[in-house]
Each structure stands twice: as structure tokens, then as C-alpha cells.
Amino acid sequence: MNSVHYPNKGSFVINGNKMVISPISIDSSSRPAKDLDLIIDTGAFITLINRTTAEVNGYKIIEEKSCHISGFSEKGLLCDLRIIPTMIFCGFEIKDVIIATPADGGVKVSEVLGMNILENFDFGFNLTKKEIYINKRTNFISDKPRYQSGEVNVSDYCTKSSAL
């Protein structure tokens, strides 16, 4: 069995049966935007944020009503795609993070950190210490893009942040 080295770590909070982590997003003036509290969800293909949170933080729409997420209702959830210019996650700075927000402003959702971020890292959890350990993934199982609707693979943008 190969041993994985995790040079970076972050902390999370356990809230019921959910692990919640708070990455930092940076607004266009290079200041931290409103903090995010995201549920770590390895079953979510994309990071999902409430529309109100996205609007307060100034996350711009890049594609209106172009993402359809199943599992919310019989019809699914129609979402706009937005962009977070910079997100700092466990000591890594990630540029141009694509997120989904409900197109209908009245729909409230649990905000989740999805695999469009997590797939770029090898990661493990220590539930006792409430820590996540991560390392930038150097290779992928497939070169084929997993996501459509404007999704980008952020692996090229992951750099160790000097801010943390």
C-alpha cells in the first residue's frame, strides 16, 4: 500500500451528521468576502451555494439556467453557474471556481463543497481531531472532462497559497 503525504490540513466542524468546512473566497478587491460554511459532500458533482450568499459576495453569473441538478425534486434544481475568482481551501489558492446557485431566488439549499473542488486533491479525515488532510493530486484517472455546462478543471489553478 502506498503512503500519501498530506502537507496541508484544515479543520472542520461536525454538525449532526455533517462535516462543515469554511474556505475563504476573495473578492475583486483582494479582500476576503463573506465567509462560507460548506458541507463536505463527496457525492455532489459541483459546489452549490445559496443564491443570496452568492449575490452578497458578488459572485458573477457566467451561464444562466445552464446547470440541472437532480435529487432536489421530481424536476431537479435549475441553477445558474457563477464564478468565485479566488478560493483558499486548506492552504491552497484555487482560481476561477465554478459554483451552482439556484436560478429561483426563493429556493434555499444546503451549501456544499462538491467534487469539482475535492477531485483536485488526495484527502483524508481525522474525525477525532476534526481535521482534513489534503495534497494536490498530480494525476487523474481520466483526462476526459467530467463536467459540462461551463465546468472547468481547477487542477491547473491550484497553487499553494502564500497568504496562509
N, C-alpha and C positions, 0 to 999 in steps of 0.2 A: 504494500500500500504506500502510495506517495504521500509525503507530508507537505502540506500547503503552509507557506509562511504568510501571515497576515500582519503587515506593517502598520495598518491603520485600524482604529477602533472608534466606536461611537457608543453612546448609551441610549437606551430606550426605556420606556415606562410600560409596565403591564397594567392594563385597564380591563378588568374582567378576563376575557379570553383573547384579548387583542394586544399586540405589541405596537406601541406608538413611538415614532421617532420624529425628531424635529430638525429637518435640514434647513438651511438658510438660503433664501433667494436674495439676489442683489438687484436693485432697481437700476434704471438707466443712468442715474447719477452716482453709481457705485456705492450706494448706501444700502444696508440691509433693509429689505422690505419687511412687511408683517411676517412674523414667524409662522411657519407651517407646522401643524401637528398631523402627521400622516400615519395611517395604519400600514404596517408592512404586510403586503399581500402578494405572495409568490404566485397566486392564481390569477392575478389581474394582468392583462397584457399591456395596459397603459396606465400611467399615473392619472388619477381622477381627482379633481378639485372642484369644490363648490363654485358656482358662477360668481357669487358675491365676493368670496375670497380672491378670486382671480381678478375681478374688477377693482377691488380695493388696492391690490398690489400692482395694478397696471399691466397685467399680462395680456398682450395684444392677440386678437384673433388672427390666425393665418388662414384658416379654412372654416367657413360657416357650415354647420349642419352636415359635416362630411364624415363623421365617425358614428357608428351604430354599435352600442354595447348591449349584448344580450344579458338576460338574467335579472333585469330590473322589473319587467312586466312581460305580458304576452307580446307586446310590440317591441320591447327593448328600450334603450335610452338613446335618444338622438343627441349628439354632442357636437359642440364647436371644438376645433383644435386651436390651442393657444400656444404661446412660446414663453418660457422663462429664460431670459437672456443668460443668466448665470445662476447655478445652484451649487452650494457647498454641502457635500454629503460625506460625513465621516472623514474629513480632511482632504477630499478630492473636490476639485472645481470642475463642474461639468457645464459646458456651453450649449446654448440653444436646445433646452429641454422641451420636448413636445408634451403637452398635457391635454386632457379632455375635460371639458366643462359642460354641464347640461345646457342645451340650447334654450330650454324653457327655464326662465329665471325663477319660477316657483318651485322647481324640483330641488329638494335637499338630498344630498348624497353623503355617504361616509367617504371622507377623503383618504385615498390610498396611494401608497408608493408602489407602483407596479413594476413589472418586469422590463419595461423599456429603460428603466434605470438599473434595476438589480442585475439584469443579464450581463451587464458590463463588468461585473465583479464576481470573484470567488468570495463566498461569505459563509460565516458560521455564527452561531449564537451561543452565549453562555447565559442561560436563564437565571441562574443563581445570582450572578453579578449584574445582570441586566445589561449586557454588553453585546454589540455586534462587532465582529472582526471581519475586515474586508481587505481585498487585494485586487488591483486592476487585473482583469482577465486578459491574457495575452493571445489566446486563440479561441475560436468559436467552433462549434460542431459543424456549422454550415455557413457558407459565405452568402447564401440566399437571404435577402431581407425578409424578416419575419412579419413586419407590419406594413400596411398600406396606408392610405389617406394622409400622406404627408409625413409619416413617421420617419425619423432618422435614427440611425445607429450612432449613439453618442460615444462609442469607444474611441474614436479618433480625437475627441474633445476632452477626454479625461486627463487631467494633469494634477499632480499633487499640489494642493493649494499652499501658497506661502503665507496666506492670511491666518492659518490655524497652526 
